Amino acid sequence: MRLFLTALVLCQLFSASLSYASSDGSSDRGFPVSEHVITLEPDSVLPAAEGAISQESDHPDQSAPIYLSDRDISPKAGAGRSATPGLLERAVSPNTVPGRFATLDQLLERAISRNLIAGGVAVIGNHNGILSTTARGRLNAGADSPPISERTMFDLASLTKVIATTPAVMKLLDEGRIALSDPLSRWFPEFADTGHEEVTILNLLTHTSGLEDITVGPEHSIQSAVRKAAEQKHRIRPNSRFHYADINFILLGELVRRVSGETLDVFCQQQIYGPLGTTETMFLPPRDRVGAIAPTSGASCGVVQDPNARRLGGVAGHAGLFGSAYDLSRYARMILGKGVLDNRRVLSEGVVSQMTSPYLSNNGAVKRGLGWDMNSPFSAPKGSFFSEISFGHTGYSGSSIWIDPEQDLFVILLTNRVNYRDKRNFNQLRRDVSTVASADFKMPGDDRGLASPILVAKINAALLRDAVRSVQGVPRVIKLASRTQQKLQHQQRSERRTCKTGKVMARGAKIHGVTRSARAKAGRTAISAKKSRVRFVAAR
């Protein structure tokens, strides 16, 4: 069996190397980047990081300035990976390794077999369109349930932060209605004279406010949430380190309402989703949409899973958005197009650049954009081949998106997550999907592509091992059943001998005239043996 596995892995490596050798190899389609790392001015710089505390890791206390990277990203030149003219027509690049699409299928199937997810869809694309779509599973357990597709709507959970709240805040910023350096108390009088005077809008966007998460009270109002946040006593000094907390974006969602006069859902529909043409992205989906929404553990279809978002009426800055992989692909294409999609500008180029510029914290161990994740303990969807300027986000319900302007590539994964405890294997699923996707559509001349056949072969080998183990499990079950049958047969023979002995003892007692007590004891032995045999036959 080991020889068989080795041969298959070698075949995969040989196939991948042939495909890589036959690719164009030219670098005229490179993405020229000139990066100028500058220190922010003292009045707008975040103070030096004092350490790192996050939900998943701790780092030693050290100091480092926080930088902003100002990039001059020029458009790609020439042809290459042509995009799909239709919705799902696959456009395979000349350097795509044949057979890799099957790997994405197998990754989703393995996740389903491990009970990590009930189903899911992965979409890969560039600024021109969708390059590949892979979907597995059905909306529910019913035999006539429709299969999951790129049009299936999911609870996007924390993707709300970057698909709704962040672009809404950046819109207001672009219009000059707010500034990143605005103190929180300017828009939230509740924070005045509370010791939170240093907290700014920038701190909320980068999770450096030091605020802790709260539970929305029985009043179920945003006012009670704001009041609870304002009453917190600082355990983490503002500007000191990265600490991921939903309260930051709950406040930003309310900020959009206080500045614009419109709730977050209305603002996003008018300013973002309408111009984008994303008709399947919305808060509070109507009842006629429920049949197209994947169920989420702990909530009804079309009802947000996050309890705080539910208590806030289903519209909140941290969660509550529903959407499809197809709609998310249009959003990602707009970001790759520097704010333009289908010749229509949705966000200004400056907003996109500022939103995706890195801010370093925790002594450089964490790199975040405005709202976006770039390198942190939550960056599993970055995979192995996305560039350092790539960015994305994850969602608790099983969603993730990752975008790489350098490779002109994005990967979207939406799943109906089942097992929320096995974070390790679920993050590995996110990582493997992005690794395979970026290896499939790697750019000619990309040095990272030299390692891609080996890493993808490792992923395929792991999938193959799981498949072989499942096949090997069948004879094991048969062998176990055989042993059980042998044990039952041995028990049956033993019961027969006991029954026969009891009968002989009873007859002997009658013949030889033994005492009444001895005859009674022999009778009870025979009856007990007979009952044991009856129970054995019934069990068999």
N, C-alpha and C positions, 0 to 999 in steps of 0.2 A: 504493500500500500504506500509506504514511504517513497519507493522508487517511482510509483505512478504519479504521486503528487509532485515529486521533483521534476519529472518529465513534463508535466503540464505547465509548471512554473517556467521552465526553460523555454518551452514553446511560446509562452506569453512574452517573455523577454526578447526572444528572437524576432517575433512578429512586431513588437514595439520598436526594436532597433532598426528593422528594415523600413518601417514606416517613417521613422525619424530621419534615416539616411536618405530616403527618397523625397523628403520635404524640400521646400524651396531654399531655406537656409539664408536667404538674403535678409538684410536688416533695413531695407529702405522703408519698411512699414513701422519702424520703431517709433516710440512715443517720446520725442525729445523733451526732457524735463530739466529746467535750470532751477535749482533750489537755493533760495537765499534764506538762511536761518537768522532771524533777527530777534533781539530782545525787545520786549514791549517797553514803552515809555513808563516811567515810574508811576504816573497817575493812572495807568490802565493795566499795569502788570499785576499778575497774581503773585503774592509773596512766595518766598522760597518754600519748597515742600519740606515738611518736618518729619514725614514718615509715611507709612502706608497702612491703612486699615480698609479692607474691602470685605465683601461677604464671603470670599473664598480664599484669601491669602493675606499674610502679614509680611511686612518688609521692615528692615531695621531703620531706625531714625537717622536720616541723612538730609542734607540740604542741597537743593538744586534750583536754579531759576526756571521759570516756565516760559517756553518759547512759542513763537508763532512762525510757521513756515510759509513764506510767500512764494508761490510757484507761478512760473510763466509756462503754462501748458499749451503747446501748439497742437493743432489738429493732426490726426494721422494722415499720412499721404498714401495715395494709390489704392489699388484694389486689394483683394484678399478675401477675407471671410465675408462673402456676400450674405446678406440677410434674407430672411424668409419673406417672399412677396405676400403669401397668404398667412393665415393664422398659425397653422401648425406644419407647414411645409418645411422640411428640414434642409438647412443649407450647411453642408459639411465642408469645412475648409480643406485645402489640399494637404495639410499636415495633420489631419485628424487620423488617429490610429483606428483602423477598422475593428469593430466588435466591442468598442468601449461603451457604447450605449447600453449594451446588455448588462454591464457592470452596475450602472445606476439602477436598472430594474432589479437586479439581484440584491443591491443594498437595501432597497425599500422592502423587498420580499423577506429578507433576513430580519429586518426590524419588525415586520409584522409577525413572523414566526417566533420571535423572542418576546412578543407581547409588549414591545416598546410603543408601537403605534397600531391603530386600527386601519390606517390607510394614509396616503399622502401623495403629493405631487411635487416634482422638481422641475424648474424651468431655467434654462440657460439662454442667454442672449447677449447682444451688443447694442450699440446705439441705433442700429438700423432695424432690429427686430429680434424675434425669437429664433434661436438656433436649434434648440432641442427641448422636448417636453416628455417627461416620464411620469406616469401616474399608476398607482396600485391601490386596490381596496375599493370599498363601496361606502356610501353615506351611512348605512346602518346594516344590521344583520339580516334584514329581509331579503328573500330570494329575488324579488323584483326591484330591489333598491338600485337606483342609478349608480354607475361607477363614478369614482372621483375623477375630476378632470381639471384642466387649467382654469375652467370657469366656475368651479365649486368655490363657494364663499366659506371663509374660515374666520374664527375669532382671532384677530391679529395680536391681541394682548399688548405687550410692550412695544411692538412695532408702531403702535399709535404715537409713541414719542417722536419718531422720525418721519412718519408718513403724514401726520396731522399737526401736532403741536409745534415741532421745530420749524417746518416751512411757514406756518402761520406767524410765529414770532419773527422769523426772518423777513416776512412780508412787511410787518409793521416797522421793523428796523430799516428796511430799504426805503420806506416812505418817510423816514425821519420822525416817526411818531414816538419811538422809544430809542434808548441807547443802551448798549451792553453795560455801560458803567452806571446806569441808573440804580440808586439804592432801592432795595425792596420796599422801604417805607414810603417811597414816592407814590407808589401805586397801591400799597397796602398800608393804610394808616394803622391797622392793627399791630404792625411791627414797630411802630414808633416807641421809643423809650423802653425797649424790651431787651436791649443788649444785642440786637441783631442789625445794628446800623451798618455794619460792614458788608452785609450780604447784598450782592448785586444780581442783576439778571444774568450776567456771565456766569456767576457761581451756580445758579440754578441749571443752566444749560450744560455745564461741565461736571455737575455733581460734586462741587467743592464748597457747598454752602454750610456743611456741617450739620444740617437738619436731619433728624431721625424720622423714620416712617411713623405714621399715626394710623389709628383705626377711626374711621368716620363714625360719629356718635349716633344715637337713636334719632336725633333730629333730621338725619339724612340730608344735610345741607352743606353747601360749600362754605358758608359762613362759619359753621362749627369747625370744619376742617382747618380753615385759615386761623381761627382763634386758637385751636389746639397747637398748631405749628408755632404760632407767635409766643405761646406760653412756655415753650420748651426752654430749658436751661442748657446752654451750650456745653456739650461734652467733647465736641470736636470743634476747634477754632475755625471760623470761616477762612477760606483760602489756603488752608494748611495741607489738605490731602484729599484724595478722591474717595468718596463714600457714596456708593450707588443707593439712591432712595427715591421711591415713587413720589414722595411729597414735593420734590423739586418740580416735577412736571404737572402735578395737580395744581400748584400755584401758577405755573406758566399758562395752563389752560384757562384759569380764571383771569390771568393777566390779559389774554386776548379779548375776553368779554369786557373787562373794565376799560380797555383802551379803545376798542373798536365799537363797542356797544352791541355786538352780536355774539351769540354763543359760539363755542368752538365748532360745533357741527355745521352751523349755518355759514360761518366765515369760510371754513374749508371747502364747502360745497360751492360757494360762489367764487372764491379766489383761486382754488387749486383743482378740485376734482371736475368741476364743470369745464374749464379750459382744457384739462387733460383728456376729457372724454372717458373718464373712468366711472362708468355707471354702476359698477358692482362694489364700489368702495363707499362706505357710509357708516354712521352711527345709527343705532336704533332701527335695524332693518324691519320693514313692514311684514305683516303676516304672510302676504303672498310670496315672500322671498324665503320663508322658512324651509320649504322643501328643497332648496338649493344650498342650504347651509350645513356644513359638517357639524355633528354634535360635539360638544365639549364636556369633558368629565366634570360633574358637579353642577351643570347648568343645562337648561333647556336650549334647544336650537334657537338661535337668534337672540339669546340673552347672554350678556357678557359674563365671563367666568369670574373675573376679579371682583371680590366682595365690595371693596371700596368704590369701584366704578358703578356697581349695581346700586349701592346706597346713594350715590350722587346722581342717580337718574339715568345711568347708561351713557352719559357724555362726560368724559373726564380727560385731562391732559395726559394721563399715564396709560390708560387702557379704555377699551370700549369700541374701538374701530373694527369693522368687519370688511373683508375684501377678498378678492380672488387673486390667484397667481398671475393671471393675464393682466389685471389692472396694475398689480405691483410691477410687472414688466414694463408697462408704459411709464410709470413713475421713474423706474431705474433708467430707462432710455432718456427721459427728460434730463435727469441728473448728468448722464454721460454726454448729453448734447448741450451742456452748460446752460440749462434752463429753457431749452427750446425743444419742442416735439411737434413733428408734422408742420414745420414752418410757423409755429405759433409759440410765442414766448410766454412762459408761465412764471418763471423766476428770473431775476436778472443774473447776468454772469458773475457780477461781484458777490451776490448773495450766495450762489453755489460755491464760489471759491472760498468765501469766508466761513461758510457752514462746514466745509470739509477740510479746513486747515487744522493742523494738529496743535493741541495744547498738552504739554507734558506736566505730569505731577508724580508724586511719590518717588522723587529722585529719578525720574525718567522711566520708572517701571510701568507706568500707565500712560497711554497716549489716547486722548479723546478728541473728537471734533466737537462742534456745537450740536449736542444731542447725539451725534454718531459715535460709535465705538471704533477704535482703530487698532489698539493693542492693549488688552487688559485681561483679567481672568475670565471675561465673558466672550472672548474672541474665537471660540471654536470654529465658527463658519468661515474663518479666514483660510483654513486649510493649510497646505504646504507650499503653494505656488503663487498665491496672490501677493502683490507688491506691497511695499511698506506704506505707500500712499493710499492703499485701499481702505474701505470703511464699510460698516454695516451695523446690524443690530439683531438681537434675538428676542423671542417672545416666549413666555412661560407655557403657553398652550401648545407649543411645538413648532413655532414659526421662526424663520430667519431670512435675512437678506444680506448679501455682501456684494459690493460694487468696486470694481477696479478700473479707474480711468486710464492707468498706464497700459493695461492689456485690452481696454475697451471691452470689458466683460462683466456680466453680473450673474449671480446664482441665487435663486429663490427656492426655499424649501418650506412648504406648508404641510403640516401633518395633523392628524387627529390623535394626539398623544394619549397614551393609556397609562403607562408606568412613569410616574413622576419621581420615584425614588432612585431609579437607576440613571443618575445624571451622567455617570461616566460613559456608559454605552450610548446614551442619547447624544452627548456631545461628540462622541466618536463618529456617529452617523453623520452629524453636521459636517465634521471635519473631512470625512471620506468623500461625501458628495461634492464638496468644493474642490478637493484635491483632484478627483477624477474629472470634474468639469473643466478646471483650468488646464489639466493635462490634455484633454480632448481638443481644446481650442487654443492651445499655446501659440504664441506668435513666432514666426520664423526668426531665427537669430537670437531668441531668448535663451540665455544661459541656463535659466532655471529648468528649461525643457530637457536638458541633458539627464537630469535625475528623475524626470517624470516616468519613463518606462519602468524603472526599478520600483518606485513607490506604488505605482498602479498595479504592478505585478504582485507586490506584497498584499495589497488589498484584495486582489483576485484570489491569491493563495489562501487568505483568511476565509473568504467566501467559500472556496472549494473545501477547506477543512471542515467548515460547518456542515456543508452538504454531505461530505463523506461520513461525518459523525452521525448525521441523521439516518443515513443508509445503514451504517453499522449498528445503529440502535435497534433495527428490526430483528436481526438474528439474536441479539441479546434478549429481547423480549421473548422470542420463541424459546430460547434456552431456559430462561427463567420460568416460563410456563411449563416446560418439560420437567424441570426440577420440582416444581410444585405438584405436578401430576404424580411423580414418583413418590413424593412424600405422602400424598393422600392415599396412594395404593398401599404403602407400607403401614399407614395408620389403619386402613381397612383390614389388612391381614391381622394386625394386632388385636383389633376389636373382635374379629371372628374367633381368634384363639381364646380370648377372654370369655366370650359367650359360650363357647363349647365347654370350657372348663367349668363354668358355672352350672351348666346343664348336667354334666357328669357328677358334680358334687351333689346336686339336688337328687338325682336318681339314687346315688349311693346312700344318701341319708334315708331315703324311703326303704331301701332294701335291708340295710343293716340295723334299722331301728334306732338310730341315734336320737339324741335328745331333741326336744321341740325347738329349743333356741338355735341349735346347729342347723336344723332344717330351714328355719326361718332365715338365717344368715345366708345359707346357700341360695335360697330363692331370691333374696334381694340382690345378690351378686349377678344372678342370671338376668333379672329384670333390668338392672343397671347397664349390663353389657348390651342388651337388646336395644335400650333407649339410645345408647351411644351410636350403635350402628344406624338406627333410624335417622339421627341427626346428621351423620356423615353422608348418608344417601341424599338427604334433602339438600345439604349444602352443595353437594356435587351437581 
